[in-house]
Amino acid sequence: MLHESEDGRNLTRHAAWHEGLPRRATIAIAFCALLSPVTASADTWIGRWASPACSADATAITFTKSTLDLSTFDMSCKILKVRQRSKLHEFQLACTGDGATFKTSMTVQVAKNRLEFVKQQPGAEFDPKSFVRCKG
């Protein structure tokens, strides 16, 4: 059985199927992209944060995908694991500070341009708890 292509050629069913393959592949890739989670929305905690505002004398912290820089508090942490639960991000951390290395956990909530520490384990607590996102 012959099928007519878009440009008027006669093709076998097998050839017609192959001619439409690039279009079907593009549609399939686009569909898969829609179903994939967007990483950027899950990593809303990444960036430089300060309290009470972004200024030269502010209390500042920085999150990357793999670290939490708390040098303002003489502490730095390697992020071992992050679990997102709605707007909460639970971090398992390996930290160094005051000459000691220890494991701890912290939970932050990000809402627009605000980050708040809602849970800190004893021994890894600090103030302030609320930060604003800094540009750049």
Steps between C-alpha positions, in 0.01 A plus 500: 500500500639842404461824697543849365761719668457870569687582178288265289735200483363149532650311793462156651346491846845439654655797315202721590543410868872590486428830323275608790751384764679836554167670565387226742838510677476878544150467643613221736798702624280807558248286692774350719636848571158606624487205739853552637535691826654843468821512698497876543176495697635230733821693571345831606734502801816540286654845517632770730275602789538776759331636811343744559574625144770461235770747604872505575447451875220241470507151645542294182482131408539324164344177376638314198390158378767339721584745782356734757740783583434620852838669539323791673440250780848341469343190347485338157307195389503245223148408388464123520132475412206730426140393524220730386160483666270764354669834578734343758852382418659259747880493492732230635836670552860427593628819664822636643514773760676579826770246409252213482335304219145381554187387316178693543174581329314822427168578338438818303192648340527715190219737408574735210816687604500395866673201656425400857665236716201325656691218672859468619653226711647599836867590462449638149266784588558861404316829473356661296266239358352707216692615189428683174639402160786716372541571129824403329 
